């Protein structure tokens, strides 16, 4: 049998089937069946009838939105400063910005908890504040990287042309820099907003009482309610696909 370059993808296909497609198939089976194994849509209907799940979804969206906004406000000028730095090896500066992600996750969150406890006195008194701080600390590098890449590849001659045509700093930013950086912004928002809806592990480690969609899924599976847990997971998957498609369209149109 003659070796073909396409055969190099066989191990990856096998990996996807075993660790991605097969688990998703199990989730879908539990989503659309009841305790007797019969097909039903009652799980989905129960989600929209329950005030608890709707409230958790709305609150999770709000937490993710606030986290994303603050990450964007911090990451955008940071990425711009790094990309436009006169330092010849500016990638080293970028590395310093993302190097905390190389540290063990548990150690990073434990260190953050100690800092917050020192500043606040008692973490339990500030659940929402701790939520936002923890999420920003965890996801900020994912917002910086795509925006930095866009700024780093931006054609400097366009900025020079704008200045030659008499554009001031505000006009140059609104008419040239911001539109050209939209693909990086869209990518960063997708990478931060969606995980922020379910990242309850950080919140639990901060002794946080905040309850988001990830917490809801965990509570179902901890109670061995695989049907409702799978149903919520499927709904979140549909939301992720929807936002990914929107982000992809925004990136292509930018």
Backbone as CSV, one residue per row, in Angstrom:
resi,resn,N_x,N_y,N_z,CA_x,CA_y,CA_z,C_x,C_y,C_z
1,UNK,0.845,-1.198,0.000,0.000,0.000,0.000,0.884,1.254,0.000
2,UNK,0.631,2.114,-0.928,1.451,3.307,-1.052,1.054,4.363,-0.015
3,UNK,2.085,4.929,0.627,1.821,5.939,1.655,1.407,7.258,1.019
4,UNK,0.357,7.845,1.563,-0.111,9.143,1.107,-0.030,10.146,2.256
5,UNK,0.212,11.382,1.895,0.348,12.418,2.920,-0.934,12.572,3.735
6,UNK,-2.076,12.314,3.126,-3.364,12.438,3.827,-3.500,11.429,4.966
7,UNK,-2.704,10.353,4.926,-2.782,9.351,5.996,-2.291,9.892,7.330
8,UNK,-1.523,10.974,7.291,-1.044,11.570,8.540,-2.200,12.087,9.390
9,UNK,-3.344,12.330,8.749,-4.510,12.817,9.491,-5.324,11.721,10.141
10,UNK,-4.988,10.452,9.883,-5.773,9.348,10.444,-5.761,9.345,11.975
11,UNK,-4.600,9.490,12.634,-4.623,9.523,14.111,-5.507,10.649,14.658
12,UNK,-5.485,11.803,13.994,-6.312,12.924,14.441,-7.795,12.610,14.282
13,UNK,-8.170,11.958,13.183,-9.571,11.572,12.962,-10.012,10.585,14.024
14,UNK,-9.150,9.619,14.338,-9.475,8.635,15.378,-9.656,9.325,16.724
15,UNK,-8.776,10.285,17.007,-8.880,11.049,18.265,-10.208,11.796,18.340
16,UNK,-10.601,12.461,17.241,-11.859,13.199,17.214,-13.054,12.283,17.435
17,UNK,-13.022,11.109,16.815,-14.144,10.180,16.949,-14.297,9.702,18.387
18,UNK,-13.166,9.350,19.020,-13.219,8.762,20.362,-13.492,9.815,21.435
19,UNK,-12.810,10.955,21.346,-12.851,11.919,22.446,-13.743,13.136,22.198
20,UNK,-14.284,13.297,20.987,-15.163,14.425,20.705,-16.536,13.954,20.235
21,UNK,-16.554,13.225,19.139,-17.830,12.835,18.545,-18.591,11.832,19.417
22,UNK,-17.888,10.845,19.955,-18.559,9.837,20.787,-19.159,10.453,22.057
23,UNK,-18.405,11.296,22.811,-19.021,11.945,23.978,-20.200,12.840,23.605
24,UNK,-20.093,13.564,22.485,-21.208,14.405,22.048,-22.429,13.561,21.716
25,UNK,-22.211,12.410,21.099,-23.327,11.520,20.779,-24.024,11.049,22.061
26,UNK,-23.246,10.754,23.097,-23.834,10.347,24.380,-24.653,11.482,24.981
27,UNK,-24.104,12.708,24.912,-24.826,13.871,25.434,-26.142,14.068,24.691
28,UNK,-26.107,13.949,23.364,-27.328,14.122,22.568,-28.363,13.049,22.898
29,UNK,-27.918,11.822,23.126,-28.848,10.741,23.479,-29.554,11.054,24.788
30,UNK,-28.797,11.481,25.793,-29.405,11.821,27.086,-30.275,13.067,26.983
31,UNK,-29.909,13.977,26.078,-30.687,15.205,25.930,-32.104,14.918,25.449
32,UNK,-32.234,14.002,24.526,-33.531,13.757,23.881,-34.201,12.473,24.364
33,UNK,-33.828,11.985,25.540,-34.496,10.819,26.108,-34.849,11.080,27.567
34,UNK,-35.748,10.269,28.092,-36.110,10.371,29.502,-35.495,9.207,30.273
35,UNK,-35.891,9.064,31.511,-35.339,7.999,32.341,-35.610,6.609,31.816
36,UNK,-36.655,6.455,30.997,-37.000,5.155,30.416,-36.329,4.921,29.072
37,UNK,-35.542,5.877,28.610,-34.871,5.739,27.332,-35.732,6.090,26.143
38,UNK,-36.897,6.688,26.375,-37.801,7.062,25.290,-37.510,8.480,24.812
39,UNK,-37.714,8.709,23.515,-37.492,10.035,22.945,-38.480,11.040,23.527
40,UNK,-37.956,12.217,23.883,-38.810,13.262,24.439,-38.160,14.629,24.257
41,UNK,-39.004,15.646,24.191,-38.539,17.037,24.164,-38.836,17.744,25.485
42,UNK,-39.272,16.968,26.453,-39.659,17.549,27.734,-38.473,18.193,28.439
43,UNK,-37.276,17.657,28.216,-36.091,18.245,28.840,-35.894,19.686,28.383
44,UNK,-36.034,19.911,27.056,-35.898,21.265,26.511,-37.015,22.167,27.017
45,UNK,-38.237,21.672,27.003,-39.368,22.474,27.457,-39.221,22.835,28.925
46,UNK,-38.699,21.882,29.713,-38.497,22.153,31.135,-37.485,23.242,31.386
47,UNK,-36.493,23.357,30.499,-35.489,24.405,30.659,-36.126,25.787,30.553
48,UNK,-36.985,25.965,29.560,-37.588,27.275,29.331,-38.751,27.558,30.272
49,UNK,-39.249,26.523,30.931,-40.326,26.720,31.900,-39.789,27.043,33.288
50,UNK,-38.542,26.679,33.534,-37.962,26.848,34.868,-37.403,28.257,35.033
51,UNK,-37.875,28.953,36.046,-37.360,30.296,36.325,-35.917,30.241,36.805
52,UNK,-35.535,29.139,37.432,-34.167,28.989,37.934,-33.174,28.945,36.785
53,UNK,-33.439,28.130,35.785,-32.513,28.006,34.670,-32.461,29.273,33.828
54,UNK,-33.614,29.909,33.624,-33.633,31.150,32.841,-32.862,32.242,33.572
55,UNK,-33.062,32.339,34.887,-32.342,33.341,35.675,-30.839,33.081,35.649
56,UNK,-30.455,31.810,35.729,-29.036,31.458,35.681,-28.436,31.800,34.326
57,UNK,-29.191,31.538,33.248,-28.713,31.862,31.901,-28.526,33.366,31.735
58,UNK,-29.501,34.144,32.183,-29.419,35.602,32.051,-28.240,36.137,32.867
59,UNK,-28.087,35.631,34.084,-26.983,36.093,34.929,-25.636,35.696,34.334
60,UNK,-25.557,34.492,33.759,-24.313,34.041,33.131,-23.958,34.924,31.951
61,UNK,-24.968,35.286,31.159,-24.737,36.189,30.027,-24.240,37.545,30.511
62,UNK,-24.812,38.021,31.626,-24.395,39.313,32.171,-22.957,39.257,32.667
63,UNK,-22.611,38.190,33.393,-21.239,38.018,33.886,-20.258,37.942,32.726
64,UNK,-20.615,37.175,31.694,-19.744,37.038,30.524,-19.592,38.369,29.801
65,UNK,-20.680,39.145,29.713,-20.634,40.439,29.043,-19.722,41.412,29.783
66,UNK,-19.876,41.508,31.095,-19.045,42.409,31.890,-17.576,42.001,31.804
67,UNK,-17.329,40.698,31.903,-15.956,40.191,31.796,-15.344,40.544,30.451
68,UNK,-16.105,40.346,29.386,-15.604,40.609,28.041,-15.317,42.093,27.838
69,UNK,-16.209,42.951,28.324,-16.024,44.403,28.173,-14.748,44.861,28.871
70,UNK,-14.543,44.416,30.104,-13.351,44.833,30.837,-12.082,44.247,30.223
71,UNK,-12.157,43.003,29.764,-10.991,42.417,29.090,-10.639,43.212,27.840
72,UNK,-11.660,43.632,27.090,-11.430,44.414,25.878,-10.839,45.779,26.204
73,UNK,-11.366,46.436,27.229,-10.863,47.754,27.617,-9.409,47.701,28.071
74,UNK,-9.012,46.598,28.685,-7.625,46.456,29.140,-6.726,45.972,28.003
75,UNK,-7.233,45.002,27.237,-6.392,44.346,26.231,-6.129,45.231,25.022
76,UNK,-7.107,46.034,24.619,-6.953,46.811,23.381,-5.780,47.790,23.463
77,UNK,-5.726,48.679,24.459,-4.558,49.579,24.520,-3.262,48.833,24.820
78,UNK,-3.358,47.733,25.576,-2.153,46.945,25.865,-1.584,46.338,24.592
79,UNK,-2.465,45.739,23.782,-2.024,45.125,22.526,-1.479,46.179,21.575
80,UNK,-2.115,47.338,21.549,-1.652,48.413,20.661,-0.270,48.897,21.085
81,UNK,-0.077,49.074,22.393,1.219,49.536,22.893,2.313,48.507,22.608
82,UNK,1.982,47.217,22.767,2.967,46.176,22.502,3.321,46.115,21.018
83,UNK,2.298,46.209,20.162,2.528,46.096,18.718,3.293,47.290,18.168
84,UNK,3.028,48.489,18.722,3.668,49.703,18.226,4.920,50.072,19.006
85,UNK,5.347,49.173,19.869,6.532,49.448,20.669,7.768,49.520,19.788
86,UNK,8.674,50.421,20.115,9.913,50.546,19.364,10.914,49.461,19.702
87,UNK,10.582,48.653,20.702,11.459,47.567,21.121,11.570,46.540,19.995
88,UNK,12.792,46.221,19.579,12.984,45.350,18.423,12.389,43.963,18.643
89,UNK,12.535,43.445,19.822,12.007,42.115,20.131,10.725,42.263,20.954
90,UNK,9.709,42.860,20.333,8.466,43.117,21.058,7.717,41.838,21.406
91,UNK,8.057,40.743,20.732,7.417,39.481,21.080,7.777,39.061,22.503
92,UNK,8.928,39.552,22.973,9.301,39.263,24.357,8.345,39.964,25.310
93,UNK,7.950,41.199,24.965,6.970,41.909,25.789,5.633,41.185,25.786
94,UNK,5.237,40.673,24.621,4.005,39.902,24.541,4.108,38.642,25.390
95,UNK,5.260,38.021,25.368,5.469,36.822,26.169,5.307,37.124,27.653
96,UNK,5.813,38.276,28.087,5.668,38.660,29.494,4.204,38.876,29.870
97,UNK,3.387,39.282,28.886,1.969,39.522,29.155,1.182,38.221,29.299
98,UNK,1.630,37.177,28.614,0.875,35.921,28.629,1.557,34.830,29.440
99,UNK,2.755,35.091,29.943,3.506,34.053,30.647,2.814,33.544,31.913
100,UNK,1.955,34.354,32.576,1.243,33.783,33.730,0.409,32.562,33.379
101,UNK,0.006,32.428,32.105,-0.793,31.272,31.700,0.020,29.986,31.752
102,UNK,1.343,30.095,31.834,2.188,28.907,31.896,2.228,28.330,33.311
103,UNK,1.824,29.148,34.283,1.853,28.690,35.669,0.644,27.791,35.918
104,UNK,0.803,26.841,36.807,-0.273,25.916,37.131,-1.546,26.664,37.494
105,UNK,-2.676,26.215,36.942,-3.959,26.889,37.119,-4.327,27.027,38.598
106,UNK,-4.192,25.945,39.346,-4.547,25.968,40.771,-3.687,26.961,41.534
107,UNK,-2.418,27.008,41.194,-1.505,27.919,41.880,-1.863,29.367,41.582
108,UNK,-2.214,29.659,40.330,-2.564,31.029,39.950,-3.814,31.501,40.685
109,UNK,-4.844,30.670,40.704,-6.093,31.068,41.358,-5.904,31.170,42.868
110,UNK,-5.101,30.273,43.439,-4.829,30.341,44.881,-4.101,31.629,45.232
111,UNK,-3.142,32.025,44.383,-2.427,33.279,44.619,-3.373,34.470,44.503
112,UNK,-4.263,34.444,43.510,-5.234,35.522,43.358,-6.164,35.588,44.562
113,UNK,-6.554,34.439,45.057,-7.424,34.391,46.233,-6.758,35.040,47.437
114,UNK,-5.467,34.783,47.607,-4.750,35.373,48.736,-4.668,36.893,48.593
115,UNK,-4.442,37.367,47.372,-4.369,38.811,47.133,-5.716,39.471,47.413
116,UNK,-6.794,38.871,46.903,-8.127,39.433,47.118,-8.516,39.402,48.586
117,UNK,-8.139,38.326,49.255,-8.455,38.223,50.681,-7.707,39.277,51.481
118,UNK,-6.480,39.598,51.035,-5.689,40.624,51.717,-6.298,42.000,51.505
119,UNK,-6.822,42.246,50.286,-7.381,43.553,49.950,-8.786,43.713,50.509
120,UNK,-9.609,42.676,50.346,-11.018,42.786,50.708,-11.303,42.396,52.149
121,UNK,-10.496,41.526,52.718,-10.736,41.082,54.079,-11.513,39.784,54.143
122,UNK,-12.576,39.667,53.355,-13.376,38.439,53.340,-13.999,38.283,51.959
123,UNK,-13.590,37.255,51.255,-14.041,37.056,49.879,-15.547,36.874,49.779
124,UNK,-16.150,36.275,50.795,-17.573,35.947,50.732,-18.454,37.187,50.638
125,UNK,-17.934,38.350,51.018,-18.729,39.567,51.010,-18.839,40.193,49.615
126,UNK,-18.001,39.770,48.683,-17.956,40.407,47.371,-18.025,39.366,46.247
127,UNK,-19.107,38.612,46.169,-19.173,37.519,45.176,-19.084,37.986,43.730
128,UNK,-19.834,39.037,43.362,-19.811,39.478,41.970,-18.463,40.086,41.612
129,UNK,-17.906,40.894,42.495,-16.601,41.507,42.244,-15.532,40.432,42.066
130,UNK,-15.555,39.418,42.924,-14.586,38.336,42.813,-14.756,37.571,41.500
131,UNK,-16.008,37.421,41.098,-16.290,36.738,39.839,-15.622,37.447,38.674
132,UNK,-15.826,38.758,38.577,-15.287,39.530,37.465,-13.759,39.551,37.499
133,UNK,-13.181,39.770,38.687,-11.723,39.793,38.809,-11.129,38.443,38.399
134,UNK,-11.726,37.363,38.886,-11.222,36.032,38.552,-11.324,35.723,37.072
135,UNK,-12.438,36.116,36.462,-12.623,35.861,35.041,-11.650,36.685,34.198
136,UNK,-11.481,37.964,34.543,-10.544,38.814,33.802,-9.124,38.264,33.916
137,UNK,-8.754,37.882,35.111,-7.413,37.336,35.349,-7.170,36.084,34.512
138,UNK,-8.209,35.293,34.332,-8.079,34.027,33.616,-8.098,34.201,32.101
139,UNK,-8.908,35.147,31.587,-9.155,35.231,30.148,-8.461,36.401,29.444
140,UNK,-7.840,37.305,30.174,-7.241,38.486,29.547,-6.238,38.150,28.444
141,UNK,-5.348,37.171,28.632,-4.401,36.853,27.544,-5.088,36.419,26.258
142,UNK,-6.261,35.789,26.363,-6.976,35.347,25.174,-7.572,36.526,24.391
143,UNK,-7.699,37.658,25.045,-8.148,38.865,24.356,-6.951,39.629,23.785
144,UNK,-5.833,39.595,24.481,-4.658,40.338,24.041,-4.063,39.738,22.763
145,UNK,-3.946,38.428,22.709,-3.230,37.774,21.606,-3.824,38.064,20.226
146,UNK,-5.127,37.849,19.997,-5.639,38.112,18.638,-5.595,39.581,18.252
147,UNK,-5.806,40.483,19.219,-5.748,41.912,18.899,-4.312,42.319,18.598
148,UNK,-3.361,41.778,19.353,-1.947,42.064,19.086,-1.555,41.615,17.684
149,UNK,-2.000,40.427,17.288,-1.648,39.912,15.959,-2.168,40.825,14.851
150,UNK,-3.375,41.365,15.031,-3.939,42.269,14.032,-3.129,43.563,13.973
151,UNK,-2.812,44.125,15.129,-2.026,45.360,15.162,-0.627,45.131,14.574
152,UNK,-0.039,43.980,14.869,1.319,43.700,14.422,1.388,43.565,12.902
153,UNK,0.300,43.071,12.298,0.271,42.879,10.841,-0.329,44.073,10.094
154,UNK,-0.769,45.078,10.825,-1.409,46.227,10.198,-0.418,47.005,9.342
155,UNK,-0.845,47.397,8.157,0.007,48.132,7.225,0.217,49.564,7.738
156,UNK,1.443,49.889,8.092,1.751,51.216,8.646,1.571,52.322,7.605
157,UNK,1.627,51.969,6.329,1.477,52.987,5.293,0.065,53.577,5.307
158,UNK,-0.918,52.806,5.766,-2.287,53.327,5.860,-2.372,54.427,6.914
159,UNK,-1.660,54.245,8.007,-1.634,55.280,9.051,-0.926,56.530,8.544
160,UNK,0.166,56.317,7.825,0.891,57.466,7.279,0.048,58.209,6.249
161,UNK,-0.712,57.461,5.446,-1.582,58.100,4.455,-2.661,58.919,5.138
162,UNK,-3.205,58.385,6.246,-4.225,59.124,6.981,-3.688,60.423,7.547
163,UNK,-2.462,60.388,8.057,-1.854,61.613,8.592,-1.576,62.616,7.477
164,UNK,-1.115,62.106,6.345,-0.829,63.001,5.217,-2.093,63.689,4.705
165,UNK,-3.238,63.017,4.861,-4.495,63.602,4.413,-5.119,64.525,5.459
166,UNK,-4.407,64.736,6.547,-4.848,65.703,7.542,-5.702,65.147,8.656
167,UNK,-5.767,63.817,8.805,-6.588,63.229,9.865,-5.922,63.437,11.218
168,UNK,-6.714,63.865,12.204,-6.181,63.979,13.551,-6.208,62.600,14.215
169,UNK,-5.771,62.534,15.469,-5.667,61.238,16.139,-7.019,60.546,16.277
170,UNK,-8.041,61.316,16.606,-9.371,60.735,16.775,-9.899,60.185,15.456
171,UNK,-9.791,60.957,14.399,-10.272,60.514,13.084,-9.469,59.315,12.584
172,UNK,-8.169,59.346,12.843,-7.311,58.247,12.409,-7.696,56.952,13.117
173,UNK,-8.012,57.076,14.390,-8.396,55.885,15.156,-9.747,55.341,14.693
174,UNK,-10.741,56.234,14.554,-12.087,55.800,14.204,-12.203,55.338,12.755
175,UNK,-11.422,55.929,11.866,-11.559,55.639,10.431,-10.597,54.581,9.920
176,UNK,-9.467,54.402,10.615,-8.455,53.472,10.109,-8.156,52.354,11.113
177,UNK,-7.694,52.738,12.292,-7.204,51.745,13.250,-8.326,50.826,13.732
178,UNK,-9.433,51.404,14.181,-10.519,50.589,14.730,-11.117,49.632,13.699
179,UNK,-11.453,50.084,12.486,-11.992,49.128,11.493,-11.033,47.994,11.159
180,UNK,-9.733,48.321,11.046,-8.760,47.294,10.706,-8.530,46.298,11.843
181,UNK,-8.817,46.718,13.065,-8.608,45.832,14.214,-9.840,45.014,14.572
182,UNK,-10.936,45.188,13.849,-12.171,44.478,14.164,-12.047,42.952,14.104
183,UNK,-11.294,42.378,13.150,-11.147,40.912,13.180,-10.541,40.405,14.481
184,UNK,-9.528,41.102,15.001,-8.928,40.704,16.270,-9.884,40.870,17.422
185,UNK,-10.676,41.960,17.406,-11.663,42.182,18.464,-12.721,41.086,18.444
186,UNK,-13.211,40.753,17.255,-14.236,39.707,17.138,-13.705,38.364,17.614
187,UNK,-12.478,38.048,17.260,-11.879,36.790,17.699,-11.687,36.765,19.205
188,UNK,-11.212,37.876,19.768,-11.005,37.949,21.210,-12.306,37.840,21.983
189,UNK,-13.360,38.497,21.497,-14.659,38.433,22.165,-15.180,36.997,22.172
190,UNK,-15.029,36.307,21.049,-15.479,34.918,20.979,-14.717,34.039,21.960
191,UNK,-13.410,34.273,22.090,-12.572,33.451,22.958,-12.789,33.737,24.432
192,UNK,-13.361,34.899,24.756,-13.577,35.262,26.160,-15.027,35.085,26.569
193,UNK,-15.953,35.577,25.762,-17.362,35.610,26.156,-17.930,34.206,26.385
194,UNK,-17.669,33.303,25.470,-18.277,31.971,25.568,-17.765,31.166,26.764
195,UNK,-16.445,31.067,26.978,-15.987,30.329,28.171,-16.379,30.988,29.482
196,UNK,-16.504,32.316,29.481,-16.839,33.024,30.720,-18.226,32.664,31.238
197,UNK,-19.075,32.126,30.378,-20.418,31.726,30.805,-20.408,30.448,31.637
198,UNK,-19.346,29.641,31.508,-19.345,28.316,32.137,-18.169,28.071,33.068
199,UNK,-17.268,29.021,33.211,-16.034,28.802,33.961,-16.274,28.924,35.465
200,UNK,-16.984,27.949,36.009,-17.352,28.029,37.426,-16.248,27.522,38.353
201,UNK,-15.224,26.851,37.824,-14.153,26.317,38.660,-13.399,27.444,39.357
202,UNK,-13.100,28.511,38.608,-12.415,29.664,39.199,-13.250,30.262,40.318
203,UNK,-14.557,30.355,40.086,-15.436,30.961,41.074,-15.514,30.128,42.342
204,UNK,-15.549,28.817,42.184,-15.581,27.946,43.354,-14.288,28.041,44.153
205,UNK,-13.163,28.160,43.463,-11.876,28.253,44.157,-11.714,29.579,44.884
206,UNK,-12.468,30.587,44.464,-12.427,31.885,45.141,-13.460,31.974,46.259
207,UNK,-13.994,30.835,46.677,-15.036,30.791,47.691,-16.205,31.681,47.305
208,UNK,-16.566,31.564,46.041,-17.581,32.458,45.496,-18.929,31.770,45.496
209,UNK,-19.972,32.508,45.812,-21.325,31.962,45.802,-22.038,32.216,44.478
210,UNK,-21.335,32.822,43.518,-21.947,33.120,42.224,-22.297,31.833,41.499
211,UNK,-23.498,31.795,40.926,-24.020,30.590,40.290,-24.239,30.887,38.815
212,UNK,-23.442,30.227,37.957,-23.556,30.446,36.519,-23.903,29.126,35.842
213,UNK,-23.939,29.128,34.506,-24.391,27.956,33.766,-23.510,26.742,34.021
214,UNK,-22.218,26.948,34.153,-21.338,25.824,34.471,-21.678,25.202,35.802
215,UNK,-22.037,26.039,36.780,-22.448,25.532,38.088,-23.732,24.723,37.976
216,UNK,-24.658,25.189,37.138,-25.923,24.489,36.942,-25.688,23.105,36.339
217,UNK,-24.836,23.039,35.325,-24.524,21.742,34.711,-23.876,20.812,35.738
218,UNK,-22.942,21.358,36.511,-22.285,20.548,37.528,-23.245,20.021,38.566
219,UNK,-24.225,20.840,38.960,-25.196,20.396,39.964,-26.053,19.251,39.441
220,UNK,-26.405,19.287,38.170,-27.196,18.198,37.579,-26.400,16.892,37.548
221,UNK,-25.164,16.971,37.079,-24.370,15.745,36.980,-23.968,15.216,38.348
222,UNK,-23.749,16.114,39.308,-23.449,15.659,40.670,-24.627,14.911,41.282
223,UNK,-25.838,15.289,40.851,-27.047,14.609,41.316,-27.413,13.428,40.419
224,UNK,-26.518,13.062,39.496,-26.717,11.955,38.545,-27.937,12.173,37.663
225,UNK,-28.270,13.424,37.428,-29.353,13.750,36.497,-28.716,14.039,35.143
226,UNK,-28.370,12.999,34.420,-27.652,13.143,33.166,-28.523,13.739,32.072
227,UNK,-29.818,13.548,32.164,-30.708,14.050,31.120,-30.767,15.578,31.131
228,UNK,-31.022,16.171,32.296,-31.073,17.631,32.371,-29.687,18.247,32.221
229,UNK,-28.657,17.577,32.754,-27.298,18.087,32.574,-26.889,18.107,31.109
230,UNK,-27.242,17.050,30.389,-26.935,16.998,28.959,-27.747,18.023,28.188
231,UNK,-28.999,18.228,28.615,-29.857,19.204,27.944,-29.269,20.608,28.053
232,UNK,-28.839,21.012,29.243,-28.245,22.336,29.423,-26.949,22.445,28.628
233,UNK,-26.164,21.372,28.605,-24.920,21.370,27.829,-25.207,21.557,26.341
234,UNK,-26.266,20.913,25.848,-26.626,21.040,24.438,-27.070,22.459,24.113
235,UNK,-27.846,23.065,24.995,-28.291,24.442,24.776,-27.096,25.387,24.741
236,UNK,-26.153,25.193,25.649,-24.949,26.021,25.643,-24.138,25.794,24.369
237,UNK,-24.093,24.559,23.900,-23.385,24.272,22.658,-24.019,25.012,21.487
238,UNK,-25.341,25.056,21.450,-26.042,25.789,20.391,-25.750,27.287,20.479
239,UNK,-25.699,27.813,21.705,-25.371,29.232,21.899,-23.951,29.516,21.420
240,UNK,-23.018,28.612,21.746,-21.628,28.777,21.322,-21.517,28.769,19.801
241,UNK,-22.230,27.841,19.149,-22.207,27.770,17.686,-22.762,29.057,17.081
242,UNK,-23.858,29.570,17.667,-24.474,30.795,17.172,-23.510,31.972,17.266
243,UNK,-22.885,32.149,18.433,-21.958,33.259,18.616,-20.711,33.086,17.746
244,UNK,-20.281,31.845,17.548,-19.116,31.601,16.694,-19.411,31.995,15.252
245,UNK,-20.614,31.660,14.783,-20.996,32.034,13.422,-21.096,33.547,13.265
246,UNK,-21.647,34.206,14.293,-21.733,35.674,14.255,-20.339,36.293,14.229
247,UNK,-19.451,35.765,15.086,-18.080,36.275,15.128,-17.337,36.028,13.827
248,UNK,-17.616,34.884,13.194,-16.969,34.565,11.917,-17.426,35.525,10.833
249,UNK,-18.735,35.821,10.826,-19.251,36.764,9.827,-18.699,38.157,10.027
250,UNK,-18.596,38.573,11.294,-18.032,39.891,11.584,-16.582,39.981,11.133
251,UNK,-15.845,38.874,11.349,-14.440,38.857,10.959,-14.272,38.932,9.458
252,UNK,-15.128,38.199,8.730,-15.040,38.189,7.274,-15.454,39.511,6.653
253,UNK,-16.415,40.186,7.304,-16.903,41.446,6.765,-16.013,42.626,7.107
254,UNK,-15.161,42.432,8.112,-14.288,43.541,8.569,-13.163,43.772,7.563
